[in-house]
Amino acid sequence: MLAPVTEAHFGEEELLALNLESSARYPAFVQELEASSDMSCGYDSEGTLQVARDADEDAVLERLLQFQLELGLEVHRLRPRKCRELEPALSPRIRGGIYVPGDHRIDGRALTEALVIACERAGVRFARAKVASIAVTAGRARGVALSDGRVLASDDVVLSAGCWSGSIEGLPPEARPPVRPVKGQVLVLRGSAQEPLIRRSVRGVGVYAVPRRDGRVVVGATVEERGFDVTVTAGAAHDLLRAAYELVPGVTELELIGVFAGLRPGSPDNAPLLGRSGLDGLVIATGHYRNGILLTPVTADAIAALLATGEIDELIAPFAPARFARHEAFSS
Ligand SMILES: Cc1cc2nc3c(=O)[nH]c(=O)nc-3n(C[C@H](O)[C@H](O)[C@H](O)COP(=O)(O)OP(=O)(O)OC[C@H]3O[C@@H](n4cnc5c(N)ncnc54)[C@H](O)[C@@H]3O)c2cc1C
């Protein structure tokens, strides 16, 4: 999901501004990327419907709506009948909803594939080996040592290894980003492309169902603090399916084609770390947590500008890695 609005949380207004800006850049970013890679990224600008399963959830939605309205976001309160007019497959028990036209979606895997093709065509060379350590001499990052023995020298190094960013060898404590893995499990269901079960992303509290153009529906996602474990569990599949069934009962008629687990790079304040680190020559771009796909264009633009000009885009200034300099986790 590219969901700055339905992902907006109390107290995270600076992050919301970054998320909104990245969302606004998406259409042009996708257009350029699809032209450069000759493939579709499955970008879809249909909005998102956030619904309540019972009176308690409806009260939560109402508070969220007031917060979103205070921030000037475009949201529409819908009665249950209107929700079902938009998405006829919704459960008749739905108590109400919010329609968010600006929360879109993209196929994350297709996006990554397109980026690799576009980068290669633009002359980027990929060294497909693990980074064993950051090479540091005289207090400055000078490149990386790879696990196959090669050393790549460089004036600038960008550390963007997701939740593994904090565990790369060679980093002095003051440059080690305080990121941790936050496990997420999702189910992939196969439905009909001609007669899709749902046309928009449907979100409940703690669960969502996102349609793909080919009829697949992705149901997600758990949020688990289990270190680097990526085991897929029967309990997660049960919980996700049960919660999704309460939103859209027809999900149980679809074919279950996969259960996956991934690791989000979480940071202490749920916001990314973008900019110079405590080590000369090392720039950090990590900690994107739940919104790394959404934040792709703005991250790429700001980090490229920093490398090319030395200037920090004011959009990313609040997310400087140095904000954790005195944080306990930073040096642990
Ligand atoms: C279940 C789930 C659902 C999500 N849904 C959404 C969503 O709807 N919208 C959204 O915007 N975001 C979503 N996210 C979050 C998003 O996937 C992340 O924020 C994003 O992937 C972070 O990107 P990244 O490149 O920083 O890290 P990653 O995607 O984790 O990539 C890091 C890469 O670094 C590589 N690496 C690690 N160590 C080394 C090393 N030593 N040498 C070389 N390479 C290394 C890894 O192999 C990996 O390829 C979701 C995440 C999960 C798990």
PDBQT file of the ligand as one rigid body, heavy atoms in Angstrom, charges set to zero:
ROOT
HETATM    1  C1  LIG A 401       4.656  -7.902   5.547  1.00  0.00    +0.000 C 
HETATM    2  C2  LIG A 401       5.141  -6.518   5.142  1.00  0.00    +0.000 A 
HETATM    3  C3  LIG A 401       4.256  -5.644   4.540  1.00  0.00    +0.000 A 
HETATM    4  C4  LIG A 401       4.691  -4.365   4.190  1.00  0.00    +0.000 A 
HETATM    5  N1  LIG A 401       3.804  -3.523   3.561  1.00  0.00    +0.000 NA
HETATM    6  C5  LIG A 401       4.227  -2.303   3.159  1.00  0.00    +0.000 A 
HETATM    7  C6  LIG A 401       3.339  -1.452   2.457  1.00  0.00    +0.000 A 
HETATM    8  O1  LIG A 401       2.166  -1.789   2.220  1.00  0.00    +0.000 OA
HETATM    9  N2  LIG A 401       3.796  -0.232   2.047  1.00  0.00    +0.000 N 
HETATM   10  C7  LIG A 401       5.071   0.179   2.301  1.00  0.00    +0.000 A 
HETATM   11  O2  LIG A 401       5.425   1.283   1.901  1.00  0.00    +0.000 OA
HETATM   12  N3  LIG A 401       5.942  -0.620   2.963  1.00  0.00    +0.000 NA
HETATM   13  C8  LIG A 401       5.538  -1.848   3.393  1.00  0.00    +0.000 A 
HETATM   14  N4  LIG A 401       6.389  -2.662   4.089  1.00  0.00    +0.000 N 
HETATM   15  C9  LIG A 401       7.682  -2.124   4.507  1.00  0.00    +0.000 C 
HETATM   16  C10 LIG A 401       8.706  -2.171   3.426  1.00  0.00    +0.000 C 
HETATM   17  O3  LIG A 401       8.753  -3.452   2.845  1.00  0.00    +0.000 OA
HETATM   18  C11 LIG A 401      10.072  -1.784   4.024  1.00  0.00    +0.000 C 
HETATM   19  O4  LIG A 401       9.972  -0.541   4.671  1.00  0.00    +0.000 OA
HETATM   20  C12 LIG A 401      11.109  -1.706   2.911  1.00  0.00    +0.000 C 
HETATM   21  O5  LIG A 401      11.267  -2.953   2.293  1.00  0.00    +0.000 OA
HETATM   22  C13 LIG A 401      12.460  -1.230   3.451  1.00  0.00    +0.000 C 
HETATM   23  O6  LIG A 401      13.324  -1.164   2.358  1.00  0.00    +0.000 OA
HETATM   24  P1  LIG A 401      14.895  -1.310   2.527  1.00  0.00    +0.000 P 
HETATM   25  O7  LIG A 401      15.443  -1.371   1.149  1.00  0.00    +0.000 OA
HETATM   26  O8  LIG A 401      15.376  -0.279   3.479  1.00  0.00    +0.000 OA
HETATM   27  O9  LIG A 401      15.079  -2.713   3.287  1.00  0.00    +0.000 OA
HETATM   28  P2  LIG A 401      14.837  -4.153   2.732  1.00  0.00    +0.000 P 
HETATM   29  O10 LIG A 401      13.677  -4.173   1.805  1.00  0.00    +0.000 OA
HETATM   30  O11 LIG A 401      14.809  -5.047   3.931  1.00  0.00    +0.000 OA
HETATM   31  O12 LIG A 401      16.120  -4.440   1.865  1.00  0.00    +0.000 OA
HETATM   32  C14 LIG A 401      17.378  -4.526   2.486  1.00  0.00    +0.000 C 
HETATM   33  C15 LIG A 401      18.255  -5.299   1.544  1.00  0.00    +0.000 C 
HETATM   34  O13 LIG A 401      19.584  -5.269   2.029  1.00  0.00    +0.000 OA
HETATM   35  C16 LIG A 401      20.129  -6.546   1.811  1.00  0.00    +0.000 C 
HETATM   36  N5  LIG A 401      21.244  -6.756   2.737  1.00  0.00    +0.000 N 
HETATM   37  C17 LIG A 401      21.222  -6.920   4.083  1.00  0.00    +0.000 A 
HETATM   38  N6  LIG A 401      22.450  -7.085   4.569  1.00  0.00    +0.000 NA
HETATM   39  C18 LIG A 401      23.287  -7.030   3.518  1.00  0.00    +0.000 A 
HETATM   40  C19 LIG A 401      24.701  -7.149   3.378  1.00  0.00    +0.000 A 
HETATM   41  N7  LIG A 401      25.495  -7.382   4.431  1.00  0.00    +0.000 N 
HETATM   42  N8  LIG A 401      25.211  -7.061   2.130  1.00  0.00    +0.000 NA
HETATM   43  C20 LIG A 401      24.411  -6.822   1.042  1.00  0.00    +0.000 A 
HETATM   44  N9  LIG A 401      23.072  -6.697   1.127  1.00  0.00    +0.000 NA
HETATM   45  C21 LIG A 401      22.522  -6.793   2.343  1.00  0.00    +0.000 A 
HETATM   46  C22 LIG A 401      18.984  -7.498   2.069  1.00  0.00    +0.000 C 
HETATM   47  O14 LIG A 401      19.234  -8.748   1.464  1.00  0.00    +0.000 OA
HETATM   48  C23 LIG A 401      17.842  -6.757   1.410  1.00  0.00    +0.000 C 
HETATM   49  O15 LIG A 401      17.723  -7.071   0.060  1.00  0.00    +0.000 OA
HETATM   50  C24 LIG A 401       6.004  -3.960   4.447  1.00  0.00    +0.000 A 
HETATM   51  C25 LIG A 401       6.902  -4.854   5.032  1.00  0.00    +0.000 A 
HETATM   52  C26 LIG A 401       6.478  -6.126   5.389  1.00  0.00    +0.000 A 
HETATM   53  C27 LIG A 401       7.448  -7.084   6.014  1.00  0.00    +0.000 C 
ENDROOT
TORSDOF 0
